[in-house]
Amino acid sequence: MKMLMHVTFPHEPFNTLVKKGTAAILLDEILDDIKPFSVWFSEEYGLRSAILIVNVANASSIPFYSEPFYLNFEADVHFQVVMSPEDLANSGLEDLGKKWS
């Protein structure tokens, strides 16, 4: 299942990792491991953040995606189910509209 994964990094330990020159290395290692469909880095409320699209096979796979960020950056990680236009087209939305109207 495709999920939007939103990661928010606190200033520490991220600042220390940047100063040591290891923040980018850790991020590259994590991204190489979890293989997201896409990744965008941004800012949210004054904090560094990342938005990723990942394919989560089942609920037990969530730690595979989140733990590297928790353990290395003490980050907050939130997941939200997302659909592509094709997913929405296959959802039976029109039938649901007829059934529940």
C-alpha positions in Angstrom: 0.0 0.0 0.0 1.4 3.4 -0.9 1.9 5.7 2.0 3.0 9.2 2.5 5.7 9.2 5.2 6.3 12.5 6.8 9.5 12.8 8.9 10.3 15.8 11.1 13.8 16.1 12.4 14.5 17.9 15.7 17.5 20.3 15.7 19.4 17.9 17.8 20.9 15.5 17.0 20.6 16.7 13.4 22.8 19.8 13.9 25.5 17.8 15.6 25.4 15.2 12.8 25.7 18.0 10.2 28.7 19.5 12.0 30.3 16.0 12.1 29.6 15.5 8.4 27.6 12.4 8.9 23.9 13.6 8.4 24.0 13.3 4.6 25.7 9.9 4.8 23.1 8.6 7.2 20.3 9.9 5.1 21.7 8.3 2.0 22.1 4.9 3.8 18.5 5.0 5.0 17.1 6.0 1.6 19.2 3.3 -0.1 17.7 0.8 2.3 14.0 1.8 2.3 13.9 2.7 -1.4 11.1 5.3 -1.5 9.3 6.1 -4.7 10.1 9.8 -4.2 11.6 12.0 -1.5 11.3 15.7 -0.9 13.1 17.7 1.8 11.5 20.8 3.2 11.0 22.8 6.4 8.0 22.6 8.7 7.5 25.0 11.6 11.2 25.8 11.7 12.3 22.2 11.6 13.9 20.1 8.9 11.5 17.7 7.4 11.2 15.1 4.6 8.2 13.8 2.7 8.5 10.3 1.2 6.2 8.0 -0.8 6.8 4.4 0.2 5.2 1.1 -0.5 4.2 -0.5 2.9 3.3 -4.2 2.3 1.6 -4.6 5.7 1.4 -3.0 9.1 4.4 -5.0 10.4 6.6 -3.3 7.7 6.1 0.1 9.3 9.1 -0.2 11.7 11.3 -1.0 8.7 10.6 2.5 7.4 10.4 4.5 10.6 13.1 3.0 12.9 16.1 4.3 11.0 14.8 7.8 11.4 13.8 7.3 15.1 17.1 5.7 16.0 19.5 7.9 14.0 17.8 11.3 14.2 15.2 11.1 17.0 12.7 12.1 14.4 9.0 12.1 14.4 7.5 9.9 11.7 3.8 9.9 10.5 2.2 7.7 7.9 -0.8 8.4 5.7 -2.4 6.2 3.1 -2.3 7.7 -0.4 -3.8 6.8 -3.7 -2.6 7.3 -7.3 -5.2 8.4 -9.9 -5.3 4.8 -11.0 -6.0 3.6 -7.5 -8.8 6.1 -7.2 -10.2 5.0 -10.6 -10.3 1.4 -9.3 -11.8 2.2 -6.0 -15.5 1.8 -7.0 -16.3 5.3 -5.9 -19.3 5.6 -8.2 -20.8 2.4 -6.9 -20.3 3.6 -3.3 -22.0 6.8 -4.2 -25.0 5.0 -5.5 -25.2 2.6 -2.6 -24.9 5.3 0.1 -27.1 8.0 -1.5 
